[in-house]
Amino acid sequence: MPFTLTRPTFPAFSARRFLHAGLALAALLFAAEIPAHAHSPGDVRQNRAGEASIVSVTRIDERTRDLMVHSPAMQSDIPVRVILPKSWETEKERKFPVLYMLHGGNDDYTSWTRETDIEELARNTDVLVVMPDGGKFGYYSDWHSGKRLWETFHTGELVRLMEKSYRAGSSRAIAGLSMGGFGALNYTAHHRGMFRYVAAMSSYVDLNEPSVRLTLQLGAQRDGVDISEVWGDPVRDFTIWQEHNPAAMPRSFRGTRVHLSSGDGTVGPLDTGHPLDVMLVGSVAETVLPRQVRRFASALRSAGVTTTTHIYRPGTHSWPYWQQELHGIWPAVVRVLGQ
């Protein structure tokens, strides 16, 4: 079913928000690594459509595998880490529920196993956990320029490949943090019915929020790139921006359970041991999120979407808090997937 857009209102831009946005820029969480304008993305998608294939498989441990996947959409090989279900070897005809996990900006497909105990959480379940690479600043989007087609790869090619080669079933959930949470929300809205559950941790959810727009634009300038490669010009291509703006599509989440979480930016015991500048960046980056998360959650509930939120204090934009949040949502993920 097509997703639906709600035309947004633009909040007033205050000096305080400008300060928050400028400081959040230091986190490089919303920066986009994007080169200069090209041809119609629709034509590029059609030409690149095809079936992904596994180039190689590396055994990490008893149940963890690293796949190198060739993507026709991306015209390159993309790494994907997979944790196999506990009954993978004993129930060879069974199809398994799937949890897709998306990493944040300036990171990669190894982050969830590097920074959390997801392998231990999944140990006694029959959930297939799939952690694809999404590019350091890929924004989980089919770029307006056509140079990167991350969404086509993740929601089309990779889903079909997991069904074909790893016995993935139709019961799916998706979770992500920061840029990955933004991607998880957009994938859910664009492909209604694909995911039963979506969780976005410490993710910006409204591209019309002045702090988010300013940080995106300044971050792109800092890297000498052009944000319009991803979604076009924010004014001229307003519709495209809204098609990638979760806050503009609340009705598109109907039928999926949504969980939104963030800290309030307060430094706490879990930040102990981090350098002062890291704590400051993590604090400021998280401070701008609770208000937009609450507003989006309210819009979702008004649209009839089952939504839970967790705004916690203390909480900064850092892995110890996302590890805790992963443990918090895990029972719901397993239950919704039918485990």
Order of alpha helices (4+ residues) and beta strands (2+ residues): alpha-alpha-beta-beta-beta-beta-alpha-alpha-beta-alpha-beta-alpha-beta-alpha-alpha-alpha-beta-alpha-alpha-beta-alpha
